[in-house]
């Protein structure tokens, strides 16, 4: 089993910042997993926004590139998402996920929900205009 627990969500005004954390644990957790952040806004499909693999390679969705930064502390088994210049369109439930990793043309890719075996329960982020 793998447990993923997100924290750090909240309500901020547009232009603000938040840092999300995802603590990983469990007998089956492997630091070799690729870790990703997804989000789901009301009435919309879940969207992958960032991924980081065991070597620290990252990939971002265009919607967050330049504003969000994914990172991990392997000693603490913790994944982070630093979110700056937040916009009302970023309002969603944010989920972390762990999986074997998706690679396209030799580079890590975010992939889809089906590429991730383990999920956290989600944390709400609300950005007001």
DSSP file (Angstrom, degrees, kcal/mol; ACC not computed):
  #  RESIDUE AA STRUCTURE BP1 BP2  ACC     N-H-->O    O-->H-N    N-H-->O    O-->H-N    TCO  KAPPA ALPHA  PHI   PSI    X-CA   Y-CA   Z-CA
    1    1 A X              0   0    0      0, 0.0    27,-2.2     0, 0.0    28,-0.5   0.000 360.0 360.0 360.0 149.0    0.0    0.0    0.0
    2    2 A X        -     0   0    0     26,-0.2     2,-0.5    25,-0.2    24,-0.2  -0.998 360.0-159.7-128.7 131.4    1.0    3.6   -0.6
    3    3 A X  E     -A   25   0A   0     22,-3.2    22,-2.0    -2,-0.4     2,-0.4  -0.944   5.7-172.6-113.0 133.4   -0.5    6.5    1.2
    4    4 A X  E     -A   24   0A   0     -2,-0.5   117,-0.5   115,-0.4     2,-0.5  -0.993   2.8-173.1-123.9 126.8   -0.4   10.0   -0.2
    5    5 A X  E     -A   23   0A   0     18,-1.9    18,-2.5    -2,-0.4     2,-0.2  -0.960   7.3-157.6-127.5 115.2   -1.6   12.9    2.0
    6    6 A X  E     +A   22   0A   0     -2,-0.5     2,-0.3    16,-0.2    16,-0.2  -0.543  17.5 165.3 -87.5 154.2   -1.8   16.5    0.5
    7    7 A X  E     +A   21   0A   0     14,-2.1    14,-2.7    -2,-0.2   116,-0.1  -0.964  40.5  69.0-154.9 167.6   -1.8   19.6    2.6
    8    8 A X        +     0   0    0     -2,-0.3    11,-0.3     1,-0.3    14,-0.0   0.376  60.0 136.7 103.2  -3.8   -1.4   23.4    2.1
    9    9 A X        +     0   0    0     12,-0.1     2,-0.3     9,-0.1    -1,-0.3  -0.180  20.6 124.3 -68.8 169.7   -4.5   24.2    0.2
   10   10 A X  E     -d  125   0B   0    114,-0.8   116,-2.7   113,-0.1     2,-0.5  -0.986  57.3 -61.2 168.2-166.2   -6.6   27.3    1.1
   11   11 A X  E     +d  126   0B   0     -2,-0.3     2,-0.3   114,-0.2   116,-0.2  -0.940  49.1 164.0-114.0 129.9   -8.1   30.5   -0.2
   12   12 A X  E     -d  127   0B   0    114,-2.5   116,-2.3    -2,-0.5     2,-0.1  -0.956  36.4-107.5-138.9 156.4   -6.0   33.3   -1.6
   13   13 A X  E >   -d  128   0B   0     -2,-0.3     3,-2.1   114,-0.2   116,-0.2  -0.445  55.6 -76.8 -78.0 160.5   -6.6   36.5   -3.7
   14   14 A X  T 3  S+     0   0    0    114,-2.3    73,-0.2     1,-0.3    -1,-0.1  -0.293 122.3  31.3 -55.7 139.2   -5.6   36.6   -7.4
   15   15 A X  T 3  S+     0   0    0     71,-3.3    70,-0.6     1,-0.3    -1,-0.3   0.282  97.3 119.8  91.8  -9.6   -1.8   37.1   -7.6
   16   16 A X    <   -     0   0    0     -3,-2.1    70,-2.3    70,-0.2     2,-0.3  -0.098  54.6-126.7 -81.2-177.4   -1.1   35.3   -4.4
   17   17 A X        +     0   0    0     67,-0.2     2,-0.3    68,-0.2    67,-0.2  -0.932  20.2 179.1-132.4 153.0    0.9   32.2   -3.7
   18   18 A X  E     - B   0  83A   0     65,-2.1    65,-3.4    -2,-0.3     2,-0.5  -0.981  16.9-146.3-145.6 153.0    0.5   28.8   -2.0
   19   19 A X  E     - B   0  82A   0     -2,-0.3     2,-0.3   -11,-0.3    63,-0.2  -0.976  15.1-159.3-123.2 119.5    2.7   25.8   -1.5
   20   20 A X  E     - B   0  81A   0     61,-2.6    61,-2.1    -2,-0.5     2,-0.3  -0.694   5.6-161.1 -92.5 147.4    1.1   22.4   -1.5
   21   21 A X  E     -AB   7  80A   0    -14,-2.7   -14,-2.1    -2,-0.3     2,-0.4  -0.922   8.1-165.1-124.8 153.4    2.8   19.4    0.1
   22   22 A X  E     -AB   6  79A   0     57,-2.2    57,-2.7    -2,-0.3     2,-0.5  -0.915   9.3-156.7-140.9 111.0    2.2   15.7   -0.4
   23   23 A X  E     -AB   5  78A   0    -18,-2.5   -18,-1.9    -2,-0.4     2,-0.4  -0.773  10.9-156.9 -91.7 126.8    3.6   13.2    2.1
   24   24 A X  E     +A    4   0A   0     53,-2.9     2,-0.3    -2,-0.5   -20,-0.2  -0.828  23.7 147.3-106.1 141.3    4.2    9.7    0.8
   25   25 A X  E     +A    3   0A   0    -22,-2.0   -22,-3.2    -2,-0.4     3,-0.1  -0.948  10.6 101.5-156.8 173.9    4.3    6.6    3.0
   26   26 A X  S >  S-     0   0    0     -2,-0.3     3,-1.5   -24,-0.2   -24,-0.1  -0.234  72.1 -86.1 119.5 153.6    3.5    2.9    3.0
   27   27 A X  T 3  S+     0   0    0      1,-0.3   -25,-0.2    -2,-0.1    -1,-0.1   0.784 125.4  47.1 -63.1 -28.0    5.2   -0.4    2.6
   28   28 A X  T 3  S+     0   0    0    -27,-2.2    -1,-0.3    -3,-0.1     2,-0.2   0.427  81.8 121.4 -96.2   1.9    4.9   -0.3   -1.2
   29   29 A X    <   -     0   0    0     -3,-1.5     2,-0.5   -28,-0.5    -3,-0.1  -0.458  41.3-170.1 -70.8 135.2    6.2    3.2   -1.7
   30   30 A X    >   -     0   0    0     -2,-0.2     3,-2.4    -5,-0.1    -2,-0.0  -0.989  24.9-145.0-128.9 123.4    9.2    3.5   -3.9
   31   31 A X  T 3  S+     0   0    0     -2,-0.5    -1,-0.1     1,-0.3    -2,-0.0   0.600  97.0  73.8 -65.0  -7.3   11.1    6.6   -4.3
   32   32 A X  T 3  S+     0   0    0      2,-0.1    22,-0.5    21,-0.0    -1,-0.3   0.571  74.7 110.5 -79.9  -7.8   11.7    5.6   -7.9
   33   33 A X  S <  S-     0   0    0     -3,-2.4     2,-0.4    20,-0.1    67,-0.2  -0.286  74.5-120.1 -62.6 149.2    8.1    6.5   -8.6
   34   34 A X  E     -E   99   0B   0     65,-3.0    65,-2.3    19,-0.1     2,-0.4  -0.767  30.5-149.3 -82.6 139.5    7.3    9.5  -10.8
   35   35 A X  E     +EF  98  52B   0     17,-2.7    17,-2.6    -2,-0.4     2,-0.3  -0.918  18.4 179.0-117.2 138.7    5.2   12.0   -8.8
   36   36 A X  E     -EF  97  51B   0     61,-2.6    61,-2.3    -2,-0.4     2,-0.5  -0.922  24.4-135.0-138.0 159.5    2.7   14.3  -10.3
   37   37 A X  E     +EF  96  50B   0     13,-2.6    12,-2.8    -2,-0.3    13,-1.4  -0.971  24.4 178.2-113.4 132.0    0.1   16.9   -9.5
   38   38 A X  E     -EF  95  48B   0     57,-2.9    57,-2.8    -2,-0.5     2,-0.3  -0.831   7.9-161.0-119.5 163.5   -3.3   16.9  -11.0
   39   39 A X  E     -EF  94  47B   0      8,-2.4     8,-3.4    -2,-0.3     2,-0.4  -0.992   7.3-158.7-144.8 155.1   -6.2   19.2  -10.4
   40   40 A X  E     -E   93   0B   0     53,-2.2    53,-2.2    -2,-0.3     2,-0.2  -0.941   7.9-161.2-138.1 114.2  -10.0   19.1  -11.0
   41   41 A X    >   -     0   0    0      4,-0.5     3,-2.3    -2,-0.4    51,-0.2  -0.538  45.7 -75.1 -86.6 157.9  -12.1   22.2  -11.3
   42   42 A X  T 3  S+     0   0    0      1,-0.3    -1,-0.1    -2,-0.2     3,-0.1  -0.292 118.4   4.3 -55.4 128.3  -15.9   22.1  -10.8
   43   43 A X  T 3  S+     0   0    0      1,-0.2     2,-0.3    -3,-0.1    -1,-0.3   0.537 113.2 103.0  76.6   6.3  -17.6   20.5  -13.8
   44   44 A X  S <  S-     0   0    0     -3,-2.3    -1,-0.2     1,-0.1     2,-0.1  -0.811  75.1-100.6-121.2 161.8  -14.3   19.8  -15.6
   45   45 A X        -     0   0    0     -2,-0.3    -4,-0.5     1,-0.1     2,-0.2  -0.368  50.3 -88.6 -73.2 156.6  -12.1   16.7  -16.1
   46   46 A X        -     0   0    0     -6,-0.2     2,-0.4    -2,-0.1    -6,-0.2  -0.489  47.8-155.3 -67.6 135.9   -9.1   16.1  -14.0
   47   47 A X  E     -F   39   0B   0     -8,-3.4    -8,-2.4    -2,-0.2     2,-0.4  -0.954  11.9-135.2-121.7 128.5   -6.0   17.7  -15.5
   48   48 A X  E     +F   38   0B   0     -2,-0.4   -10,-0.3   -10,-0.2     3,-0.1  -0.692  28.8 169.6 -79.2 131.6   -2.4   16.8  -15.1
   49   49 A X  E     +     0   0B   0    -12,-2.8    12,-2.4    -2,-0.4     2,-0.3   0.657  55.6   6.8-119.7 -22.0   -0.3   19.9  -14.4
   50   50 A X  E     -FG  37  60B   0    -13,-1.4   -13,-2.6    10,-0.2    -1,-0.4  -0.978  52.1-172.8-162.7 148.4    3.2   18.8  -13.4
   51   51 A X  E     -FG  36  59B   0      8,-2.0     8,-1.6    -2,-0.3     2,-0.3  -0.990   2.5-170.6-142.6 149.8    5.4   15.8  -13.0
   52   52 A X  E     -FG  35  58B   0    -17,-2.6   -17,-2.7    -2,-0.3     6,-0.2  -0.995  12.9-152.6-138.7 136.2    8.8   15.0  -11.5
   53   53 A X    >   -     0   0    0      4,-2.0     3,-2.1    -2,-0.3   -19,-0.1  -0.432  39.2 -88.2-102.9-178.3   10.7   11.8  -11.8
   54   54 A X  T 3  S+     0   0    0    -22,-0.5   -21,-0.1     1,-0.3    20,-0.1   0.731 126.9  53.2 -64.0 -22.2   13.3   10.2   -9.6
   55   55 A X  T 3  S-     0   0    0    -23,-0.1    -1,-0.3     2,-0.1     3,-0.1   0.459 120.2-106.8 -90.6  -1.4   16.1   12.0  -11.4
   56   56 A X    <   +     0   0    0     -3,-2.1     2,-0.2     1,-0.3    -2,-0.1   0.521  68.0 149.3  89.3   5.2   14.4   15.4  -10.9
   57   57 A X        -     0   0    0      1,-0.0    -4,-2.0    -5,-0.0    -1,-0.3  -0.519  28.2-162.5 -72.1 141.1   13.3   15.9  -14.4
   58   58 A X  E     -G   52   0B   0     -6,-0.2     2,-0.3    -2,-0.2    -6,-0.2  -0.838  19.0-170.9-127.4 160.6   10.1   17.9  -14.7
   59   59 A X  E     -G   51   0B   0     -8,-1.6    -8,-2.0    -2,-0.3     2,-0.3  -0.980  10.4-163.1-149.1 141.2    7.3   18.7  -17.1
   60   60 A X  E     -G   50   0B   0     -2,-0.3   -10,-0.2   -10,-0.2     2,-0.2  -0.924  23.3-114.8-126.9 149.6    4.5   21.2  -16.8
   61   61 A X    >>  -     0   0    0    -12,-2.4     3,-1.6    -2,-0.3     4,-1.4  -0.518  34.8-116.1 -71.9 150.9    1.2   21.8  -18.5
   62   62 A X  T 34 S+     0   0    0      1,-0.3    -1,-0.1     2,-0.2     3,-0.1   0.816 111.5  67.3 -58.9 -30.3    1.1   25.0  -20.5
   63   63 A X  T 34 S+     0   0    0      1,-0.2    -1,-0.3     3,-0.0   -14,-0.1   0.712 115.6  24.0 -66.6 -19.8   -1.5   26.4  -18.2
   64   64 A X  T X> S+     0   0    0     -3,-1.6     3,-2.3   -15,-0.2     4,-2.2   0.471  86.3 129.0-123.2  -6.0    0.9   26.6  -15.3
   65   65 A X  T 3< S+     0   0    0     -4,-1.4     4,-0.1     1,-0.3   -15,-0.0  -0.267  80.4  15.6 -58.1 132.2    4.3   26.8  -16.9
   66   66 A X  T 34 S+     0   0    0      2,-0.5    -1,-0.3     1,-0.1     3,-0.1   0.241 125.9  58.7  88.9 -14.1    6.3   29.7  -15.5
   67   67 A X  T <4 S+     0   0    0     -3,-2.3    17,-2.0     1,-0.2     2,-0.3   0.693  98.9  52.4-114.5 -33.3    4.0   30.1  -12.5
   68   68 A X  E  <  -C   83   0A   0     -4,-2.2    -2,-0.5    15,-0.2     2,-0.4  -0.812  60.5-163.8-109.8 147.8    4.2   26.7  -10.7
   69   69 A X  E     -C   82   0A   0     13,-2.3    13,-2.9    -2,-0.3     2,-0.4  -0.990   5.1-156.3-132.8 125.2    7.2   24.7   -9.6
   70   70 A X  E     +C   81   0A   0     -2,-0.4     2,-0.3    11,-0.2    11,-0.2  -0.802  24.8 157.3 -97.9 140.1    7.2   21.0   -8.7
   71   71 A X  E     -C   80   0A   0      9,-1.6     9,-3.1    -2,-0.4     2,-0.3  -0.956  22.3-149.4-152.6 168.6    9.9   19.7   -6.4
   72   72 A X  E     -C   79   0A   0     -2,-0.3     2,-0.6     7,-0.2     7,-0.2  -0.998  13.0-148.8-146.8 149.3   10.6   16.8   -4.0
   73   73 A X  E >>> -C   78   0A   0      5,-2.9     5,-1.8    -2,-0.3     3,-0.9  -0.914  14.3-171.1-115.3  99.3   12.5   16.0   -0.9
   74   74 A X  T 345S+     0   0    0     -2,-0.6     3,-0.4     1,-0.3    -1,-0.1   0.816  83.5  60.0 -65.4 -29.8   13.5   12.4   -1.2
   75   75 A X  T 345S+     0   0    0      1,-0.2    -1,-0.3    -3,-0.1    -2,-0.0   0.835 116.1  34.2 -65.3 -30.5   14.8   12.3    2.4
   76   76 A X  T <45S-     0   0    0     -3,-0.9    -1,-0.2     2,-0.2   -52,-0.2   0.415 103.8-128.0-102.3  -0.4   11.3   13.3    3.6
   77   77 A X  T  <5 +     0   0    0     -4,-0.7   -53,-2.9    -3,-0.4     2,-0.4   0.917  63.5 140.7  51.4  45.1    9.3   11.4    0.9
   78   78 A X  E   < -BC  23  73A   0     -5,-1.8    -5,-2.9   -55,-0.2     2,-0.3  -0.968  41.8-157.2-127.6 134.9    7.5   14.7    0.3
   79   79 A X  E     -BC  22  72A   0    -57,-2.7   -57,-2.2    -2,-0.4     2,-0.3  -0.830  14.9-163.0-105.3 144.8    6.4   16.3   -3.0
   80   80 A X  E     -BC  21  71A   0     -9,-3.1    -9,-1.6    -2,-0.3     2,-0.3  -0.899  16.4-164.1-127.6 156.7    5.8   20.0   -3.3
   81   81 A X  E     -BC  20  70A   0    -61,-2.1   -61,-2.6    -2,-0.3     2,-0.6  -0.863  10.3-161.1-138.8 106.6    4.0   22.4   -5.6
   82   82 A X  E     -BC  19  69A   0    -13,-2.9   -13,-2.3    -2,-0.3     2,-0.6  -0.778  11.9-166.0 -86.1 121.4    4.9   26.0   -5.3
   83   83 A X  E     +BC  18  68A   0    -65,-3.4   -65,-2.1    -2,-0.6     2,-0.3  -0.938  11.0 173.4-117.3 116.1    2.1   28.1   -6.9
   84   84 A X        +     0   0    0    -17,-2.0   -67,-0.2    -2,-0.6   -68,-0.1  -0.738  59.3  23.9-115.5 165.1    2.8   31.7   -7.7
   85   85 A X  S    S-     0   0    0    -70,-0.6    -1,-0.2    -2,-0.3   -68,-0.2   0.898  84.0-160.9  48.3  48.5    0.8   34.4   -9.6
   86   86 A X        -     0   0    0    -70,-2.3   -71,-3.3    -3,-0.2     2,-0.3  -0.274   7.3-159.9 -65.3 145.6   -2.4   32.4   -8.9
   87   87 A X    >   -     0   0    0    -73,-0.2     3,-2.5   -72,-0.1     4,-0.2  -0.856  33.1-109.6-122.2 155.7   -5.5   33.1  -11.0
   88   88 A X  G >  S+     0   0    0     -2,-0.3     3,-1.8     1,-0.3    39,-0.3   0.835 117.9  65.7 -53.8 -31.0   -9.2   32.5  -10.4
   89   89 A X  G 3  S+     0   0    0      1,-0.3    -1,-0.3   -48,-0.0   -48,-0.0   0.628  88.7  67.5 -67.7 -12.1   -8.9   29.8  -13.1
   90   90 A X  G <  S+     0   0    0     -3,-2.5    -1,-0.3     2,-0.0     2,-0.2   0.510  70.1 121.5 -83.9  -4.7   -6.5   27.9  -10.8
   91   91 A X    <   +     0   0    0     -3,-1.8     2,-0.3    -4,-0.2    35,-0.2  -0.437  41.8 106.3 -62.4 123.5   -9.4   27.2   -8.4
   92   92 A X  E    S- H   0 125B   0     33,-1.9    33,-2.7    -2,-0.2     2,-0.5  -0.972  76.0 -80.0-177.0 171.4   -9.7   23.4   -8.1
   93   93 A X  E     -EH  40 124B   0    -53,-2.2   -53,-2.2    -2,-0.3     2,-0.5  -0.872  47.8-146.1 -90.1 129.5   -9.1   20.4   -6.0
   94   94 A X  E     -EH  39 123B   0     29,-3.1    29,-1.9    -2,-0.5     2,-0.4  -0.852  16.5-172.0-104.9 131.3   -5.4   19.5   -6.3
   95   95 A X  E     -E   38   0B   0    -57,-2.8   -57,-2.9    -2,-0.5     2,-0.3  -0.932  14.2-146.3-120.9 141.1   -4.3   15.9   -6.1
   96   96 A X  E     -E   37   0B   0     -2,-0.4    24,-2.1   -59,-0.2     2,-0.3  -0.808  21.8-173.0-100.2 154.3   -0.9   14.3   -5.9
   97   97 A X  E     -EI  36 119B   0    -61,-2.3   -61,-2.6    -2,-0.3     2,-0.4  -0.983  14.2-150.4-146.1 151.8   -0.3   11.0   -7.6
   98   98 A X  E     +EI  35 118B   0     20,-2.0    20,-2.0    -2,-0.3    19,-1.1  -0.975  28.0 144.0-127.4 140.2    2.5    8.4   -7.9
   99   99 A X  E     -E   34   0B   0    -65,-2.3   -65,-3.0    -2,-0.4    17,-0.2  -0.938  60.7 -84.9-160.6-178.3    3.3    6.0  -10.7
  100  100 A X  S    S-     0   0    0     15,-0.5    16,-0.1    -2,-0.3   -65,-0.1   0.703  77.3-106.0 -72.6 -19.4    5.9    4.3  -12.7
  101  101 A X        -     0   0    0     14,-0.5     2,-0.4   -67,-0.2    -1,-0.2   0.050  19.2-118.3 105.6 143.8    6.4    7.3  -15.0
  102  102 A X  E     -J  109   0C   0      7,-0.6     7,-3.1    -3,-0.1     2,-0.4  -0.971  27.3-170.3-118.4 131.2    5.6    8.2  -18.5
  103  103 A X  E     -J  108   0C   0     -2,-0.4     2,-0.4     5,-0.3     5,-0.2  -0.985   7.7-178.2-129.2 130.8    8.3    8.9  -21.0
  104  104 A X  E >  S-J  107   0C   0      3,-2.9     3,-2.0    -2,-0.4    -2,-0.0  -0.994  77.2 -11.2-128.2 125.0    7.9   10.3  -24.5
  105  105 A X  T 3  S-     0   0    0     -2,-0.4    -1,-0.1     1,-0.3     3,-0.1   0.856 130.2 -55.0  53.7  37.2   11.0   10.8  -26.8
  106  106 A X  T 3  S+     0   0    0      1,-0.2     2,-0.3    -3,-0.0    -1,-0.3   0.403 118.7 103.7  82.5  -3.6   13.2   10.1  -23.8
  107  107 A X  E <  S-J  104   0C   0     -3,-2.0    -3,-2.9     1,-0.0    -1,-0.2  -0.847  78.3-100.8-114.8 151.2   11.7   12.8  -21.6
  108  108 A X  E     -J  103   0C   0     -2,-0.3     2,-0.3    -5,-0.2    -5,-0.3  -0.381  39.9-166.3 -66.5 142.9    9.3   12.6  -18.7
  109  109 A X  E     -J  102   0C   0     -7,-3.1    -7,-0.6     1,-0.1   -57,-0.1  -0.908  27.9-126.0-128.4 157.3    5.7   13.3  -19.6
  110  110 A X        -     0   0    0     -2,-0.3    -1,-0.1     1,-0.1   -61,-0.1   0.906  44.9-178.4 -71.0 -41.2    2.7   14.0  -17.4
  111  111 A X        -     0   0    0    -63,-0.1   -63,-0.2    -3,-0.1     2,-0.2  -0.311  30.4 -62.8  74.4-161.3    0.5   11.3  -18.9
  112  112 A X    >   -     0   0    0    -65,-0.1     3,-1.9    -2,-0.0     4,-0.2  -0.641  50.3 -90.1-118.9 176.2   -3.1   10.7  -17.9
  113  113 A X  G >  S+     0   0    0      1,-0.3     3,-1.8    -2,-0.2   -66,-0.0   0.847 121.5  64.4 -53.9 -35.6   -4.8    9.6  -14.7
  114  114 A X  G 3  S+     0   0    0      1,-0.3    -1,-0.3     3,-0.0    -3,-0.0   0.679  91.1  65.4 -66.7 -15.9   -4.5    5.9  -15.8
  115  115 A X  G <  S+     0   0    0     -3,-1.9   -14,-0.5    -5,-0.1     2,-0.5   0.488  92.4  72.9 -84.1  -2.4   -0.7    6.2  -15.6
  116  116 A X    <   -     0   0    0     -3,-1.8   -17,-0.3    -4,-0.2    -1,-0.1  -0.955  54.4-173.6-122.0 125.7   -0.8    6.7  -11.8
  117  117 A X  S    S+     0   0    0    -19,-1.1     2,-0.4    -2,-0.5   -18,-0.2   0.739  70.6  51.3 -87.0 -24.8   -1.6    3.9   -9.4
  118  118 A X  E     -I   98   0B   0    -20,-2.0   -20,-2.0  -117,-0.0     2,-0.3  -0.929  62.0-179.1-125.4 140.6   -1.7    5.9   -6.2
  119  119 A X  E     -I   97   0B   0     -2,-0.4  -115,-0.4   -22,-0.2   -22,-0.2  -0.969  20.1-132.8-137.0 147.4   -3.6    9.0   -5.3
  120  120 A X        -     0   0    0    -24,-2.1  -115,-0.2    -2,-0.3     3,-0.1  -0.317  35.2-105.7 -85.0 179.9   -4.1   11.4   -2.4
  121  121 A X        -     0   0    0   -117,-0.5  -116,-0.1     1,-0.2   -26,-0.1   0.615  61.5-115.7 -86.6 -13.0   -7.4   12.6   -1.2
  122  122 A X        -     0   0    0    -26,-0.1     2,-0.4     1,-0.1   -27,-0.2   0.085  16.4-126.1  96.8 152.3   -7.0   16.1   -2.6
  123  123 A X  E     - H   0  94B   0    -29,-1.9   -29,-3.1  -116,-0.1     2,-0.3  -0.999  24.8-119.5-137.1 136.4   -6.7   19.6   -1.2
  124  124 A X  E     - H   0  93B   0     -2,-0.4  -114,-0.8   -31,-0.2     2,-0.5  -0.566  23.7-172.0 -82.1 132.6   -8.9   22.6   -2.2
  125  125 A X  E     -dH  10  92B   0    -33,-2.7   -33,-1.9    -2,-0.3     2,-0.5  -0.993   4.6-175.4-120.8 124.9   -7.4   25.7   -3.7
  126  126 A X  E     -d   11   0B   0   -116,-2.7  -114,-2.5    -2,-0.5     2,-0.5  -0.982   5.3-169.1-124.5 124.5   -9.6   28.7   -4.1
  127  127 A X  E     -d   12   0B   0     -2,-0.5     2,-0.3   -39,-0.3  -114,-0.2  -0.956  10.9-154.2-115.4 120.2   -8.4   31.9   -5.8
  128  128 A X  E      d   13   0B   0   -116,-2.3  -114,-2.3    -2,-0.5   -40,-0.1  -0.674 360.0 360.0 -96.4 148.3  -10.7   34.9   -5.6
  129  129 A X              0   0    0     -2,-0.3    -1,-0.1  -116,-0.2  -116,-0.1   0.445 360.0 360.0 -88.1 360.0  -10.7   37.7   -8.1
